[in-house]
Amino acid sequence: MTDQQQPGELDSAARLAQAFEQVGKAVGKAVEGWAAQGALGYAYWADYKALSKALKGMTKEQVVRTQAAAKILATACDVELLRPSRNGK
């Protein structure tokens, strides 16, 4: 803190460091999302070899989140397929 800063005020270097930290976290989340999308894409195309490789490259938490997303997707698809407009009614 400089003589002219108020207590609790961050200098520009500290603000920049915080910004980079936030960007890093956001990029990390995006990468995790891309990994999950890739795995779901391999499942969609029944590419089990690539799916297995993708899952092995994920952390346990990523696999759990991808599994949950797949269950939500399956349920949403079930609901969509039950809509009368999908059944010609």
C-alpha positions as semicolon CSV with decimal commas, in nm:
position;residue;x (nm);y (nm);z (nm)
1;M;0,000;0,000;0,000
2;T;0,132;0,344;-0,086
3;D;0,100;0,655;0,131
4;Q;-0,191;0,779;-0,079
5;Q;-0,393;0,455;-0,074
6;Q;-0,675;0,401;0,167
7;P;-0,673;0,088;0,382
8;G;-0,819;-0,201;0,184
9;E;-0,751;-0,036;-0,152
10;L;-0,560;-0,245;-0,402
11;D;-0,288;-0,105;-0,621
12;S;-0,304;-0,168;-0,993
13;A;-0,064;-0,465;-0,977
14;A;-0,281;-0,636;-0,715
15;R;-0,596;-0,569;-0,920
16;L;-0,425;-0,710;-1,229
17;A;-0,319;-1,019;-1,034
18;Q;-0,677;-1,069;-0,915
19;A;-0,806;-1,032;-1,269
20;F;-0,562;-1,294;-1,399
21;E;-0,663;-1,529;-1,119
22;Q;-1,031;-1,490;-1,212
23;V;-0,955;-1,545;-1,580
24;G;-0,757;-1,857;-1,491
25;K;-1,050;-1,997;-1,294
26;A;-1,291;-1,922;-1,579
27;V;-1,064;-2,090;-1,833
28;G;-1,035;-2,393;-1,604
29;K;-1,414;-2,425;-1,587
30;A;-1,440;-2,389;-1,965
31;V;-1,182;-2,664;-2,019
32;E;-1,374;-2,894;-1,785
33;G;-1,692;-2,822;-1,980
34;W;-1,519;-2,894;-2,309
35;A;-1,393;-3,227;-2,174
36;A;-1,747;-3,323;-2,073
37;Q;-1,887;-3,213;-2,409
38;G;-1,623;-3,419;-2,584
39;A;-1,712;-3,728;-2,381
40;L;-2,084;-3,681;-2,449
41;G;-2,006;-3,634;-2,819
42;Y;-1,813;-3,961;-2,830
43;A;-2,105;-4,133;-2,658
44;Y;-2,348;-3,981;-2,911
45;W;-2,145;-4,124;-3,199
46;A;-2,086;-4,454;-3,011
47;D;-1,708;-4,407;-3,030
48;Y;-1,636;-4,613;-2,721
49;K;-1,260;-4,613;-2,765
50;A;-1,245;-4,231;-2,773
51;L;-1,504;-4,210;-2,493
52;S;-1,295;-4,436;-2,270
53;K;-0,984;-4,231;-2,341
54;A;-1,168;-3,905;-2,267
55;L;-1,304;-4,036;-1,937
56;K;-0,963;-4,168;-1,830
57;G;-0,821;-3,819;-1,884
58;M;-1,073;-3,660;-1,648
59;T;-1,057;-3,618;-1,274
60;K;-1,301;-3,816;-1,061
61;E;-1,506;-3,497;-1,005
62;Q;-1,526;-3,436;-1,380
63;V;-1,646;-3,792;-1,441
64;V;-1,911;-3,756;-1,169
65;R;-2,031;-3,424;-1,314
66;T;-2,036;-3,568;-1,666
67;Q;-2,234;-3,866;-1,540
68;A;-2,486;-3,635;-1,375
69;A;-2,514;-3,428;-1,692
70;A;-2,573;-3,743;-1,896
71;K;-2,852;-3,851;-1,659
72;I;-3,015;-3,509;-1,682
73;L;-2,986;-3,522;-2,061
74;A;-3,139;-3,870;-2,073
75;T;-3,432;-3,759;-1,858
76;A;-3,488;-3,446;-2,067
77;C;-3,486;-3,661;-2,382
78;D;-3,741;-3,899;-2,226
79;V;-3,968;-3,605;-2,146
80;E;-3,927;-3,461;-2,495
81;L;-4,009;-3,794;-2,658
82;L;-4,329;-3,819;-2,452
83;R;-4,461;-3,488;-2,586
84;P;-4,774;-3,538;-2,796
85;S;-4,622;-3,340;-3,083
86;R;-4,343;-3,602;-3,104
87;N;-4,594;-3,884;-3,127
88;G;-4,811;-3,738;-3,400
89;K;-5,102;-3,663;-3,167
